[in-house]
Amino acid sequence: QISGDVELVISINKALTEDVDVFAATYYQNRLFGVLNKEILAGQTGEYKIPLTIESDMKIDSLTGFIWSKNLVPIAKKDF
C-alpha cells in the first residue's frame, strides 16, 4: 500500500518536439482512484515532478505514470 507524500519524477533528456501531458494515475484493487496531470511544452528538457499527497484514509496500492501527446497518442507508460 502506498501512503504519504509521493513524487512522480519525469526526466526529459532530449528537447520535446511537441507539447505533452503527463498523468499520474492512482489505483486501489485495480480500480482507478484518481488522476493528476501536468502539461510540458515543446522544447523543454529537465526534470519535472508531480507531487501526490495520499491521505491516511486513502487506500492506494499502485501508481502509473503516462505521457500523452496533445492529439491523444500514448508516448510512454510506467508502473510503480
N, C-alpha and C positions, 0 to 999 in steps of 0.2 A: 504494500500500500504506500502511496506517495502522500506526503504531507509537508506543511510548512512553506517556506519561500523557495521557489524553483525558478531558474532562468533557462530559457531555450536560447542557445547561442548559435548564430548563423555566421560563418566566416566566408567572406567573398574574396577570393584571391585575384580574380580577373574581372575587369570592369564589366558590368552588366550591359547588354546591348538593348535591353528593353526594361520597362517597369515591371516589377513583380510584386506579388502579395505573399507574405509568409504567414502561415497559420499554425497555431498550436492547439491541438485538439486533445481534450482530456476525456478519459473513458472510465466507466465502472462496470464490471462484468460484461464487457464487450458492447456496452451501450454508450453512445455519445453523451457526455455530461455538459461540456461547454467548449467554446471556441474563442480564441483571441487572435487578432491579426495585426500586422504591421506592413505598411507599404514601403518598398525600397525602390528608388528611382534609378533609371538607366544611367550608366556611367559611374555608379557608386562602387566602392570597394570597402573593405574593412570588416569589422566585427559588429554585429547587431545583436542586441539582447532583447528578448521578450520576457518580462518578469511575470511570474504567475504566483499568486498567493493562494494557497489551498488551506481553507479554514479547517479547524479541527473536526467540525461536524460533517465535512465533505468526504465522501469515500471515492478516492481516485486510485485505480490500480494500473493505469498505463497512460502514456503521453505519446503523441505522434506529432512530428513537425512536417509540414507540407510547404512547398514552394510552387506557386502557380503563376503563369503568365497572365496578362490582363485579358487575353482572349480565351481564358479558362482552359489552357493546356497545362496539364501537370508536368512539372520540371523535375521535382525531387520529392522523396518521402523518406523519413527516418523514424523508426520506432524506438522509444526509450523505455 
